[in-house]
């Protein structure tokens, strides 16, 4: 079948970011294509406008397509910029999925009602090999610097407590007896720089289908892990005053200059500066500015 989308998967588009299909194929031309009439329309798919992105991985070229219905109109400049801001996240997602598939963990990505997507949840066998996980568990695995899947498919902890973690898995899947346990991980920075709350991994014996253990990740943080997994710019809400301060600092103004310009006192500037650092997970104002640029907030 003639597919105008895949026809644009060419090496010259690698690294240019997200591109509109209409840059290369007119809407009228696409509307007359075999792809649209014999596949999209016949299957009643709400797809017409397309934004594509090509990235290179260790396994070769990866193509990602974003679609909108015909009534939605073509992708705007702001929507295109939004996708481009997430290009690195998308690349990491492809890398993680390819690693999982390379390790033969296909069942871990399969839909299963017994692994509801309310909290991160893993299922391991008695040797610690990952059998299945839900979507939140996959997200935690992609972000947490201490949680990894090793070459032999075992879920492991990097650093202090790694051996203790393996011992507790063995204890929860013992042949003659099993014991529930828990492992606590302190708050730390994710691989993309965001702050993750302290996480508690609960190991619960599961006897159905053999010697297995369920690992449920929870947190005492009021916001919860789901909010921590939100993309940074979606989870950061700046007040108008904080945004004024951020933009002034980004343009090189000193604290005293900003105080005079905004008609406030230095303690007020420092108060909003502290809020900025907290929201952006930064130790200093220059780090907050750099983080804001990286997240597309400036």
SVG drawing of the C-alpha trace seen along z (x, -y; Angstrom):
<svg xmlns="http://www.w3.org/2000/svg" viewBox="-15 -51 42 77">
<polyline fill="none" stroke="black" stroke-width="0.4" points="0.0,0.0 1.2,-3.5 2.0,-5.1 2.8,-8.8 3.9,-8.8 6.5,-6.1 7.7,-7.4 9.1,-10.4 11.2,-8.1 14.5,-9.1 18.0,-9.6 18.0,-13.3 15.3,-14.0 17.2,-12.5 18.0,-15.1 15.9,-17.9 13.2,-17.4 9.5,-17.0 8.3,-17.9 4.9,-18.3 3.9,-15.8 2.4,-18.8 5.9,-20.1 6.3,-17.3 2.9,-16.0 -0.1,-18.4 -3.3,-17.7 -5.1,-17.3 -2.5,-14.7 -2.7,-12.8 -6.5,-12.8 -6.3,-11.1 -3.8,-8.5 -4.3,-4.8 -3.2,-4.9 -5.9,-7.3 -8.8,-5.9 -8.1,-2.1 -6.8,-2.1 -7.7,-5.2 -11.2,-5.7 -12.1,-2.0 -11.0,-1.4 -12.7,-4.6 -9.5,-6.0 -9.4,-9.6 -6.1,-10.3 -5.3,-12.9 -2.6,-15.4 0.8,-13.9 3.9,-15.1 6.9,-12.9 10.2,-12.5 13.2,-10.4 15.9,-9.4 18.8,-7.1 19.3,-4.3 21.8,-1.5 19.3,0.7 19.0,-1.7 16.4,-4.3 13.3,-4.8 10.3,-6.7 7.6,-8.2 4.3,-9.6 1.9,-12.0 -1.6,-12.2 -4.6,-14.5 -8.1,-14.1 -9.1,-16.0 -11.2,-18.5 -8.4,-19.2 -6.3,-21.1 -2.6,-20.8 -0.1,-20.8 0.6,-24.4 4.0,-25.9 3.4,-25.6 2.5,-21.9 5.5,-21.3 7.8,-23.0 6.1,-21.0 7.0,-17.7 10.6,-18.9 11.0,-19.8 10.2,-16.1 12.5,-14.7 15.2,-13.5 12.5,-11.9 11.1,-10.1 14.6,-8.9 15.1,-7.5 11.7,-5.8 12.8,-4.1 16.1,-3.0 14.4,-1.5 11.8,0.4 14.5,1.7 16.6,2.9 13.6,4.7 12.8,6.4 16.4,7.2 16.4,9.0 13.3,10.9 10.9,9.2 8.0,9.1 5.4,10.3 6.4,7.5 4.9,5.0 1.7,6.9 -1.6,5.7 -2.8,7.6 -5.6,6.7 -3.7,8.2 -1.1,5.5 -3.3,2.4 -1.7,-0.9 -2.4,-2.7 1.0,-2.2 4.3,-1.0 4.1,2.8 6.6,5.5 6.4,9.3 9.6,11.3 10.3,15.1 12.3,16.7 15.6,15.7 14.7,12.1 13.9,12.1 11.4,9.6 8.2,11.4 5.9,8.4 5.4,4.8 2.8,2.1 3.2,-1.3 4.0,-3.2 6.7,-0.6 8.2,-1.1 8.3,-4.8 9.9,-4.4 12.5,-2.1 13.3,-4.7 13.7,-7.5 15.2,-6.1 19.0,-5.9 19.2,-2.9 16.7,-0.6 17.9,1.4 17.2,4.5 20.4,6.5 21.6,8.5 20.1,11.7 16.6,10.0 16.9,9.6 15.6,6.5 18.4,5.0 19.4,2.1 22.6,0.2 24.7,-0.9 24.1,-0.4 21.5,2.3 21.8,4.2 22.7,7.5 20.1,7.0 17.5,6.4 18.4,9.7 18.3,11.5 14.8,10.2 13.6,11.4 14.9,14.9 13.2,14.7 9.9,13.7 10.1,16.7 11.5,19.4 10.7,23.0 9.5,24.0 8.5,20.6 8.2,17.0 8.4,13.7 7.2,10.2 9.8,7.4 10.4,3.8 13.3,1.7 13.4,-2.0 15.1,-4.3 15.8,-7.9 14.7,-11.0 17.1,-11.6 17.5,-13.1 16.1,-11.1 18.2,-10.5 16.7,-13.6 17.4,-15.9 13.9,-16.0 13.6,-15.3 12.0,-11.9 10.4,-11.4 11.6,-8.7 10.2,-5.4 9.4,-2.2 9.5,1.1 7.1,3.6 8.0,7.3 4.9,9.5 5.0,13.3 2.8,14.5 2.1,18.2 -0.1,18.4 1.9,19.8 5.0,20.7 7.4,19.0 7.0,15.3 7.0,12.0 5.1,8.8 7.0,5.5 4.8,2.5 6.4,-0.9 4.8,-3.6 5.7,-6.9 4.7,-9.0 5.0,-12.2 1.5,-13.8 1.8,-14.4 2.5,-10.7 4.6,-9.0 2.2,-9.6 2.6,-13.4 6.4,-12.9 6.3,-11.1 4.6,-14.0 6.8,-15.8 8.6,-18.6 6.9,-21.5 3.5,-20.0 4.1,-19.8 5.7,-23.2 3.3,-26.1 4.9,-29.5 3.1,-32.5 3.2,-35.7 5.8,-37.2 8.0,-34.1 7.9,-34.2 8.9,-37.9 11.8,-37.1 12.9,-34.2 12.8,-36.3 14.7,-39.1 17.4,-36.8 17.7,-35.2 18.3,-38.6 21.2,-39.2 19.6,-41.6 20.9,-41.6 18.5,-41.0 18.7,-44.7 17.9,-45.8 14.9,-43.5 13.7,-44.7 13.8,-48.3 12.2,-47.4 9.3,-45.4 8.8,-47.8 9.4,-45.2 12.0,-44.7 15.1,-42.4 13.5,-40.0 10.6,-39.6 12.9,-38.9 14.7,-36.3 11.3,-34.8 10.3,-34.3 13.8,-33.1 13.6,-30.3 10.2,-29.3 11.7,-29.1 14.6,-26.9 12.2,-24.6 9.8,-24.2 12.6,-23.7 14.6,-21.4 17.6,-23.7 20.2,-24.5 21.1,-27.9 19.4,-30.6 21.7,-30.0 20.8,-26.3 17.1,-27.3 17.6,-29.4 19.4,-26.5 16.6,-24.1 14.0,-26.5 15.7,-26.8 16.0,-23.0 12.3,-22.6 11.1,-25.2 9.9,-27.6 11.9,-30.5"/>
</svg>
